[in-house]
């Protein structure tokens, strides 16, 4: 429990102003404008570790030296004070804290700074019961981990004048940068969705992950110094693939150092292919010489065939011509009868100047012609046979040439294969040498083995924590808490007759607002009409949260500070005819009833224009500043005759 016993102002004039509050009940400060009502909330926030002093320049800033709060905890009291910043400054680190079971506020400002803002925040965070916790953002998000403190719990304790009737935001300071995300990150802890054990484990896991990253970095640096590390292993695997030492289809996890090491070790088992000694050069010289001889023989046979064919063509022409002449002679019977006088013409019987050849001579010539024809006809088959023999011999020689050329090509191919094999063996040998050097450096690296053992222990512990922590159970507990809060919000929305009060009201932590679940569609706070609805939504949300925090004993201060909840019903504080007093009374009746229901476990401090005459209101008024001489800072602090 944490409530406020007293607010104290220490003046530059050495005077002290005490503003006491009742514990576990409603405290109403009513008064005119500019009497200092809203400053009360700013002082409380500042003394509870606020980073800046939001008290406006004026009477308070000009006359107060220190602001103090006397806080009541379960077993002790704590007095905290903050020095008023110097003129032109918005904050100061000068702070004072004192603890005691029956402690009272110092009666005079005779204390000096003994701590700073961080010290106050840490002390109050610990005393209210906020254990060590850390919200770690999901991977890929850039924001830093966030630990919930007393400052985060105050989002559910304050509603400023410009907040209680706001439609675009629900919680204290939510309109400021980054506050919405801070609420999202820390409210699961305050709702109890994240257990204390789970928070401790998450914190341990976060620390272990950071340590794991550092250890892996050390391991990689050591490996790099010894043999190039993972980067060198990846390069060697690529080289081994290119020369065939590793099958191209082999899958490699380049993030797994041990797997790459094993693959490279296996690659070193390669045995060079034997290159058989070659005596093919002598055979190649012989075959080339033999080929030249065969080629010469082939050419010579071609010449002989051409000559034979030419001769055969000439004899054929002679035979044809002789046969033709014989046929002509036979047609006139020269081969049958040659009986005439050589001195006379056989046609006219006249005497010839030049006598004709004798019959014997003609017969001899004709006989010789017949013999020549006979000889030519007899020799023609032999000539054809001779030519055929030459052609067959040339074909055989051509086959022999082809055989020799094929053998020569084979010898050349064998030499190429031997050369390629020798080259591949040399390339693989070079890669094996580089792999061997790397593997040897890794094997001699004892420091890396130690690092790997450390890393394995860290990874095993992280896995163990992951198994213990179940994200789904966190979400289940959060939804269970929201369901309990929703039940009260829906019930109280009907009591205040808020818009769409027949439908469920709930907190939407994704959008950090209130949503009404109408049958046709959900309606967020900003789409609800009228200021009275906005004030009502803020009240039911805050009281529902406080009821839940108190019933589950969560580490949230047990007080609410409400600044002018009736403001929407005051068009002008001087024109009472336009004030809807029934609505104002309904609002206060709701606040008082909710506080009484909690039986002293919740303190409510209200500053407001409203000054209802009903006794049910007046009995909770702790300060009335409607009189001219009534203000937060007494008039005699700054008025002089």
Secondary structure by P-SEA (a helix, b strand, c coil): cccccbbbbbccccbbbbbbbbccbbbbbbbccccaaaaaaaaaaaaacccccccccccccccccbbbbbbbcccbbbbbbbcccccccccccbbbbbbcccccccccccccccccaaaaaaaaaaaacccbbbbbccccccccbbbbcccccccccccccccccccccccccccccaaaaaaaaccccccccccaaaaaaaaaaaaaaaaaaaaaaaaaaaaaaacccaaaaaaaaaaaaaacccccccccccccaaaaaaaaaaaacbbbbbbccccaaaaaaaaaaaaaaaaaaaaaaaaaaaaaaaaaaaaaaaaaaaaaaaaaaaaaccccccccccccccccccccccccccaaaaaaaaaaaaaaaaaaaaaaaaaaaaaaaaaaaaaaaaaaaaaaaaaaaaaaaaaaaaaaaaaaaaaaaaaaaaaaaaaaaaaacaaaaaaaaaaaaaaaaaaaaaaaccaaaaaaaaaaaaaaaaaaaaaaaaaaccccccbbbbbcccccbbbbbcccccccccccccaaaaaaaaaaaaaaaaaaaaaaccccccbbbbcccccccccccccccccaaaaaaaaaaaaaaaaaaacccbbbbbbcccccccccccccccccccccccccccccccccc
